[in-house]
């Protein structure tokens, strides 16, 4: 289930690092691929299980069902019912974290080395034979609905989904991995059972590991934990590019003291040679936004820009301000100015050095190592791209950054949350980014 792209790394890998020599790949007897990096500086293990598909595995009616199903499975299994599962977590002090995005779901385990076999065995049993206790099932539903309600009630969180309405109507990524209040309210235990049966297949899975356990020992542990997972899996088409054909805006009225605005625009997909220069350029824009909107004009305490890290990507800019018309106009102007007029070369050099520092700090944890290897294997077809970049990254010029923005930034999809009794809707027209 790999999607093959031109081998390429982005800024999340170490900008001057080569592929580490202590990484091995193997495949479990049922076909699950494993990537392991041996790091023996302490006894802490990191293991990630990726379920590949994300929004591609969902329909309008099943938005959120994969996340909901996995969370239900994590409440206990036939061999490890709820009380026994919780006792194991308390005894080992293991940390489970999860994330659900447009390309995959991920569970990550952090534990001490001696507890790894027991924890992975319990995890595998939960995925294959979930208990699905009705009371625990409803607890997951209640918690999920509360999370969705909190996200919706917080305009600072919800503004990103308002921008999605403008930027990606009808796109695969418009199907939400977290679900909606309507879909989550409708899920049944049978829905969960069917989803887990379909998705927990060896062809949908990838395991990454970073820690002291050696590859052969790890293979034995993983075989015991996951070998009963059946073979098979789904093939999904390549995610389609974004096709915004005009500047668009979606305005949501709320009685808020400050307005929130996000604009999204095209960016290079994973594996494209323009992605690294684009990210560098957007980081330059990020620094200039603060200078123009906050320092020079005192319009905001929060503004930034960036780019996503999915199979298909977008750039974005964000601002919260009681004067959204002026703030958005200036924000669009900053981006347009960088495209038209290359900034000082010193700013570019400083941006590259700061990015190198952030990337190297990020790569220090085993959690991040597991994410990097898995994310790049899924999104670019080769985990090595997490550790390699163009040799001439330091040679990027200001003109290069302006050119890459000019090639990719086109129409923008704007999302605005504002009190339209204070801010005239007629003034909230989409601002051109070019």
C-alpha positions as CSV (number, residue, x, y, z in Angstrom):
1,X,0.0,0.0,0.0
2,X,2.8,2.4,-0.7
3,X,2.3,5.5,-2.7
4,X,5.5,6.1,-4.6
5,X,6.8,9.6,-5.1
6,X,10.1,11.1,-6.1
7,X,12.4,10.4,-3.1
8,X,12.7,13.7,-1.3
9,X,12.9,15.0,2.3
10,X,11.4,18.0,3.9
11,X,12.5,20.2,6.7
12,X,11.3,17.8,9.4
13,X,14.4,15.6,8.9
14,X,17.8,16.8,10.1
15,X,19.0,19.2,7.4
16,X,22.5,17.9,7.2
17,X,22.2,14.3,8.3
18,X,22.8,11.2,6.3
19,X,20.7,8.1,6.5
20,X,21.5,6.4,9.8
21,X,23.2,3.1,9.6
22,X,21.4,1.5,12.6
23,X,18.0,1.1,10.8
24,X,16.8,-2.3,9.5
25,X,13.6,-3.4,7.7
26,X,11.9,-6.7,7.9
27,X,8.4,-8.2,7.3
28,X,6.4,-10.2,9.8
29,X,5.0,-13.6,8.7
30,X,1.6,-12.1,7.9
31,X,3.1,-9.3,5.7
32,X,3.2,-6.4,8.2
33,X,6.3,-4.2,7.3
34,X,8.6,-3.1,10.2
35,X,11.2,-0.4,10.3
36,X,13.4,-0.4,13.4
37,X,16.1,2.0,14.5
38,X,18.3,0.6,17.3
39,X,19.0,3.4,19.8
40,X,20.5,2.0,23.0
41,X,21.2,5.2,25.0
42,X,18.6,4.2,27.6
43,X,16.0,1.6,28.4
44,X,13.0,3.5,26.9
45,X,11.3,2.0,23.9
46,X,9.2,3.7,21.2
47,X,6.9,1.7,18.9
48,X,4.3,3.2,16.5
49,X,1.6,1.3,14.6
50,X,0.3,3.2,11.5
51,X,-3.1,2.3,10.0
52,X,-2.8,3.6,6.4
53,X,-5.7,5.3,4.7
54,X,-7.0,8.2,6.7
55,X,-9.7,10.1,4.9
56,X,-9.4,7.8,1.9
57,X,-10.9,5.0,4.1
58,X,-13.9,7.1,5.1
59,X,-17.2,8.2,3.5
60,X,-19.4,11.1,4.4
61,X,-21.4,8.7,6.6
62,X,-18.3,7.1,8.3
63,X,-16.3,10.2,9.1
64,X,-14.7,9.5,12.4
65,X,-15.5,5.8,12.5
66,X,-11.9,4.6,12.3
67,X,-10.8,6.8,15.2
68,X,-13.9,5.9,17.2
69,X,-13.4,2.1,16.6
70,X,-9.7,2.2,17.6
71,X,-10.5,4.1,20.8
72,X,-13.2,1.5,21.6
73,X,-10.6,-1.2,21.0
74,X,-8.3,0.5,23.4
75,X,-10.8,0.1,26.2
76,X,-10.0,-3.6,26.6
77,X,-10.1,-7.0,24.9
78,X,-11.3,-10.6,25.4
79,X,-8.0,-11.5,27.0
80,X,-7.4,-8.1,28.6
81,X,-10.8,-6.8,29.7
82,X,-11.1,-3.3,30.9
83,X,-9.9,-3.7,34.6
84,X,-7.0,-6.0,33.6
85,X,-6.0,-3.6,30.8
86,X,-6.0,-0.6,33.1
87,X,-4.1,-2.6,35.8
88,X,-1.4,-3.3,33.1
89,X,-1.2,0.4,32.2
90,X,-0.9,1.4,35.9
91,X,1.7,-1.2,36.6
92,X,3.9,-0.4,33.7
93,X,3.3,3.3,33.6
94,X,3.2,3.0,29.8
95,X,2.3,6.0,27.7
96,X,-0.1,5.6,24.7
97,X,-0.6,8.5,22.4
98,X,-2.7,8.6,19.3
99,X,-3.2,10.8,16.3
100,X,-5.6,10.6,13.4
101,X,-5.0,12.6,10.2
102,X,-5.9,12.7,6.5
103,X,-3.4,10.0,5.6
104,X,-3.3,7.6,8.5
105,X,-4.1,6.8,12.1
106,X,-1.2,6.2,14.5
107,X,-0.8,4.7,18.0
108,X,2.5,5.2,19.7
109,X,3.7,3.3,22.8
110,X,6.4,4.6,25.1
111,X,7.5,2.2,27.8
112,X,10.5,0.6,29.5
113,X,12.2,-2.2,27.6
114,X,11.2,-5.1,30.0
115,X,7.5,-4.2,29.5
116,X,7.5,-4.1,25.8
117,X,6.4,-7.8,25.1
118,X,3.4,-7.7,27.5
119,X,2.2,-4.3,26.3
120,X,2.4,-5.1,22.6
121,X,0.7,-8.5,23.2
122,X,-2.2,-6.7,24.9
123,X,-2.4,-4.1,22.2
124,X,-2.5,-6.7,19.5
125,X,-5.3,-8.6,21.3
126,X,-7.3,-5.4,21.7
127,X,-7.1,-4.7,17.9
128,X,-8.2,-8.3,17.0
129,X,-10.6,-9.2,19.8
130,X,-11.9,-6.0,21.4
131,X,-14.2,-6.4,24.3
132,X,-16.6,-3.7,23.1
133,X,-18.3,-3.5,26.5
134,X,-21.5,-1.4,25.9
135,X,-20.7,0.9,28.9
136,X,-17.2,1.5,27.7
137,X,-18.5,2.0,24.1
138,X,-20.8,4.8,25.3
139,X,-18.0,6.3,27.3
140,X,-16.0,6.6,24.1
141,X,-18.9,8.2,22.4
142,X,-19.5,10.7,25.2
143,X,-15.8,11.6,25.3
144,X,-15.6,12.0,21.5
145,X,-18.7,14.1,21.3
146,X,-17.3,16.4,24.1
147,X,-14.1,16.8,22.2
148,X,-16.0,17.7,19.0
149,X,-18.2,20.1,20.9
150,X,-15.2,21.8,22.5
151,X,-13.5,22.1,19.1
152,X,-16.5,23.7,17.6
153,X,-17.1,26.0,20.5
154,X,-13.5,27.3,20.4
155,X,-13.3,29.6,17.3
156,X,-9.5,29.4,17.5
157,X,-9.8,25.7,16.7
158,X,-12.8,25.7,14.5
159,X,-11.5,28.4,12.1
160,X,-9.3,25.8,10.4
161,X,-12.4,23.8,9.4
162,X,-14.2,26.9,8.2
163,X,-11.2,27.5,5.9
164,X,-11.5,23.9,4.7
165,X,-15.0,24.7,3.4
166,X,-13.5,27.4,1.2
167,X,-10.3,25.6,0.1
168,X,-11.2,21.9,-0.3
169,X,-14.9,21.4,-1.0
170,X,-15.4,17.9,-2.3
171,X,-11.8,16.8,-1.8
172,X,-10.9,13.5,-0.1
173,X,-9.4,15.5,2.8
174,X,-12.7,17.1,3.4
175,X,-13.8,13.9,5.1
176,X,-12.8,14.4,8.8
177,X,-10.9,11.7,10.6
178,X,-12.3,13.0,13.9
179,X,-15.8,12.8,12.6
180,X,-18.8,15.1,13.1
181,X,-21.4,15.3,15.8
182,X,-23.9,13.7,13.5
183,X,-21.7,10.7,12.4
184,X,-20.3,9.9,15.9
185,X,-23.8,10.0,17.4
186,X,-24.9,7.4,14.9
187,X,-22.2,4.7,15.3
188,X,-23.1,1.3,16.6
189,X,-21.1,-1.6,18.0
190,X,-21.7,-3.5,14.8
191,X,-20.2,-0.5,12.9
192,X,-17.1,-0.6,15.0
193,X,-16.7,-4.4,14.6
194,X,-17.0,-4.1,10.8
195,X,-14.5,-1.2,10.7
196,X,-11.9,-3.0,12.8
197,X,-12.3,-6.2,10.7
198,X,-11.8,-4.3,7.5
199,X,-8.9,-2.0,8.6
200,X,-6.9,-4.3,10.9
201,X,-5.3,-6.1,8.0
202,X,-1.6,-6.6,7.4
203,X,-1.7,-4.7,4.1
204,X,-3.0,-1.6,5.9
205,X,-0.4,-1.5,8.6
206,X,3.2,-0.3,9.2
207,X,5.2,-0.6,12.4
208,X,8.1,1.6,13.3
209,X,10.4,1.2,16.3
210,X,13.2,3.3,18.0
211,X,14.8,1.9,21.1
212,X,17.3,-0.5,22.6
213,X,15.7,-3.8,21.5
214,X,17.7,-5.5,18.8
215,X,16.0,-6.4,15.5
216,X,15.8,-10.2,16.0
217,X,14.4,-9.9,19.5
218,X,11.9,-7.2,18.2
219,X,10.8,-9.5,15.4
220,X,10.0,-12.2,18.0
221,X,8.0,-9.8,20.1
222,X,6.1,-8.5,17.2
223,X,5.3,-11.9,15.8
224,X,3.8,-12.9,19.2
225,X,1.8,-9.7,19.3
226,X,0.6,-9.3,15.7
227,X,1.0,-12.5,13.7
228,X,-2.7,-13.3,14.0
229,X,-3.7,-10.2,12.2
230,X,-5.1,-11.5,8.8
231,X,-3.5,-10.6,5.5
232,X,-5.0,-8.3,3.0
233,X,-5.9,-4.7,2.9
234,X,-7.4,-2.0,0.8
235,X,-5.8,-0.1,-2.1
236,X,-6.7,3.5,-2.3
237,X,-6.2,5.9,-5.3
238,X,-3.6,8.6,-5.1
239,X,-5.0,11.7,-3.3
240,X,-6.1,14.2,-5.8
241,X,-4.5,17.7,-6.0
242,X,-6.4,20.7,-4.8
243,X,-8.2,22.5,-7.5
244,X,-9.2,26.0,-6.2
245,X,-10.3,27.9,-9.3
246,X,-11.1,31.3,-7.7
247,X,-10.5,33.2,-4.5
248,X,-13.2,32.1,-2.1
249,X,-14.3,33.0,1.4
250,X,-16.6,31.4,4.0
251,X,-17.7,33.6,6.9
252,X,-19.2,32.3,10.1
253,X,-20.9,34.7,12.5
254,X,-20.2,34.4,16.2
255,X,-20.4,37.0,18.9
256,X,-16.6,37.1,19.5
257,X,-14.5,40.1,20.6
258,X,-11.8,39.3,18.1
259,X,-12.1,37.8,14.6
260,X,-10.2,34.7,13.5
261,X,-9.0,34.3,9.9
262,X,-7.2,31.5,8.0
263,X,-6.3,31.4,4.4
264,X,-5.2,28.1,2.7
265,X,-3.5,27.9,-0.7
266,X,-1.7,25.3,-2.8
267,X,1.7,23.9,-1.8
268,X,3.9,21.2,-3.4
269,X,2.9,17.6,-2.6
270,X,5.1,15.2,-0.7
271,X,8.0,14.1,-2.9
272,X,8.1,17.2,-5.0
273,X,11.5,19.0,-5.4
274,X,9.8,22.3,-4.6
275,X,8.6,21.3,-1.2
276,X,11.7,22.2,0.8
277,X,12.2,25.6,-0.8
278,X,8.5,26.2,-0.3
279,X,8.7,25.4,3.4
280,X,11.7,27.7,3.8
281,X,9.9,30.5,2.0
282,X,6.8,30.1,4.2
283,X,9.0,30.3,7.3
284,X,10.4,33.6,6.0
285,X,6.8,34.8,5.6
286,X,6.0,33.7,9.1
287,X,8.7,36.0,10.5
288,X,7.5,38.9,8.4
289,X,3.9,38.5,9.4
290,X,4.8,39.2,13.1
291,X,6.8,42.2,12.1
292,X,4.1,43.8,9.9
293,X,0.9,42.9,11.8
294,X,2.1,43.0,15.4
295,X,5.2,45.2,15.6
296,X,4.4,47.8,13.0
297,X,0.6,47.9,13.2
298,X,-0.4,46.4,16.6
299,X,-3.3,44.4,15.0
300,X,-2.8,41.1,16.7
301,X,-1.1,39.0,19.4
302,X,-1.2,35.9,17.2
303,X,-0.2,35.5,13.5
304,X,1.8,32.8,11.7
305,X,2.2,30.9,8.5
306,X,3.2,27.4,7.6
307,X,2.7,24.4,5.3
308,X,1.3,20.9,6.0
309,X,3.0,17.5,5.8
310,X,0.5,15.2,4.0
311,X,0.5,13.5,0.6
312,X,-1.1,16.6,-0.8
313,X,-0.2,19.8,1.0
314,X,-1.3,23.4,1.4
315,X,0.2,26.5,2.8
316,X,-1.6,28.6,5.3
317,X,-1.6,31.9,7.1
318,X,-3.5,32.7,10.4
319,X,-4.4,35.8,12.3
320,X,-6.7,36.8,15.1
321,X,-7.6,40.5,15.3
322,X,-10.4,42.8,16.2
323,X,-9.7,44.5,12.8
324,X,-9.9,41.5,10.4
325,X,-10.3,43.6,7.2
326,X,-7.0,45.4,7.7
327,X,-5.2,42.4,9.2
328,X,-6.2,40.1,6.4
329,X,-5.3,42.7,3.8
330,X,-1.9,43.2,5.3
331,X,-1.4,39.4,5.7
332,X,-2.1,38.8,2.0
333,X,0.2,41.7,1.2
334,X,3.1,40.2,3.0
335,X,2.9,37.0,1.0
336,X,2.5,38.9,-2.3
337,X,5.4,41.1,-1.5
338,X,7.7,38.2,-0.8
339,X,6.7,36.7,-4.1
340,X,7.4,39.9,-6.0
341,X,10.4,41.3,-4.1
342,X,13.1,38.9,-2.7
343,X,13.8,39.6,0.9
344,X,17.3,40.3,2.4
345,X,19.6,37.4,2.0
346,X,20.5,37.6,5.7
347,X,16.9,36.8,6.6
348,X,17.0,33.7,4.4
349,X,20.3,32.5,6.0
350,X,18.9,33.1,9.5
351,X,15.6,31.2,8.6
352,X,17.6,28.2,7.4
353,X,19.7,28.0,10.5
354,X,16.7,28.3,12.8
355,X,14.9,25.6,10.8
356,X,18.0,23.3,11.1
357,X,18.0,23.8,14.9
358,X,14.3,23.1,15.2
359,X,14.5,20.0,13.0
360,X,17.5,18.6,14.9
361,X,15.7,19.1,18.3
362,X,12.6,17.4,16.9
363,X,14.6,14.4,15.8
364,X,16.0,13.8,19.3
365,X,13.0,11.8,20.7
366,X,12.1,8.2,19.9
367,X,8.5,9.3,19.4
368,X,9.6,11.6,16.7
369,X,11.9,9.1,15.1
370,X,9.0,6.6,14.9
371,X,6.8,9.3,13.4
372,X,9.5,10.4,10.9
373,X,10.2,6.9,9.5
374,X,6.5,6.0,9.3
375,X,5.3,9.3,7.9
376,X,7.9,9.4,5.1
377,X,7.4,5.7,4.3
378,X,3.7,6.3,3.8
379,X,3.8,9.7,2.2
380,X,6.9,9.5,0.0
381,X,7.4,5.7,-0.4
382,X,10.8,5.6,1.4
383,X,11.5,6.2,5.1
384,X,15.1,7.4,4.2
385,X,13.6,10.6,3.0
386,X,13.2,11.6,6.6
387,X,17.0,11.9,6.9
388,X,18.1,13.2,3.5
389,X,17.7,16.6,1.8
390,X,19.2,18.4,-1.2
391,X,22.9,19.0,-0.7
392,X,22.4,22.6,-1.8
393,X,19.9,23.6,0.9
394,X,22.4,26.2,2.2
395,X,22.6,27.6,-1.3
396,X,18.9,28.6,-1.5
397,X,18.7,32.3,-2.3
398,X,16.0,34.8,-1.7
399,X,15.2,34.8,-5.4
400,X,14.7,31.0,-5.2
401,X,12.1,31.4,-2.4
402,X,10.2,34.1,-4.3
403,X,10.2,31.9,-7.4
404,X,8.8,28.8,-5.6
405,X,6.0,30.8,-4.0
406,X,5.2,32.3,-7.3
407,X,4.9,28.9,-8.9
408,X,2.6,27.4,-6.3
409,X,0.6,30.2,-4.6
410,X,-2.6,30.9,-6.5
411,X,-6.1,31.3,-5.4
412,X,-6.8,31.3,-1.7
413,X,-9.6,29.7,0.4
414,X,-10.4,32.1,3.3
415,X,-12.2,31.2,6.5
416,X,-13.4,34.0,8.8
417,X,-15.1,33.8,12.2
418,X,-16.3,37.2,13.2
419,X,-19.1,39.2,14.8
420,X,-20.9,40.3,11.7
421,X,-22.9,42.8,13.6
422,X,-19.6,44.7,14.2
423,X,-17.7,43.8,11.1
424,X,-19.6,44.3,7.8
425,X,-19.9,41.1,5.8
426,X,-19.6,43.3,2.6
427,X,-16.0,44.1,3.7
428,X,-15.1,40.5,4.2
429,X,-14.3,39.7,0.6
430,X,-11.4,37.3,-0.3
431,X,-8.1,39.0,-0.5
432,X,-5.9,38.1,-3.5
433,X,-2.6,36.5,-2.5
434,X,-0.9,37.5,-5.8
